[in-house]
């Protein structure tokens, strides 16, 4: 930890990584709470794994054309939003089994991304970076992009909080009150897509769903109100991410994997402790 703190003052890439962690924690805490309450983690997982297709496509395009402003995060955002709209439309309108469509999108997104990356130079390095995350490679440009996504999530949730709350807790009641539940459900999936892109920079495609759900699930064990759950989830995400970054720095381990392990250990510990305490009450 001391080595990390010393290096933090000397190296810009660590400062960028720390900023990315805090930016990601805000959206993850907010949207992850809605995901856990609505119980749509599997939907979020399908959206998350489509991201690799967009990132791979952009990487392939950049290998043939010089487009300085285009980054893999742009491709990730486009792929994630398209996947969210498609999954939401299938869930609301189509007769096709929802789990089949989600599984298909999951597989196609991953396979497409791998093929695009295989056709682009630097395949092995880029593939591992996208799959497992490489937070130490976040640039200032990426940070501005992440900050913009974060701001968009905050504004939309603040404006639409009551409707999103209603759709998550009692969709039938919300429909009887005249709320367009289909629109707000698609909006929630789009917010998930944006948050996935934020988290991909920290833990990569493979483990993004863990950081989206575990801190929020842990927070749900401490509170019964959504606003408090959101705040606790944000704090947990930030704490676990910073701790994982610090722990991984010295031995040069993948930061994303350490962050997810910490989130998992905290969740298991909290669930185990609260279960035991409830047992004593009875």
Secondary structure, 3 states (H helix, E strand, C coil): CHHHHHHHCCCHHHHHHHHHHHHHHHHHHHHHHHHHHHCCHHHHHHHHHHHHHHHHHHHHHHHHCCCCCCCHHHHHHHHHHHHHHHHHHHHHCCCCCHHHHHHHHHHHHHHHHHHHHHHCCCHHHHHHHHHHCCHHHCCHHHHHHHHHHHHHHHHHHHHHHHHHHHHHHCHHHHHHCCCCHHHHHHHHHHHHHHHHHHHHHHHHHHHHHHHHHHHHHHHCCCCCCHHHHHHHHHHHHHHHHHHHHHHHHHHCCCHHHHHHHHHHHHHHHHHHHHHHHHHHHC
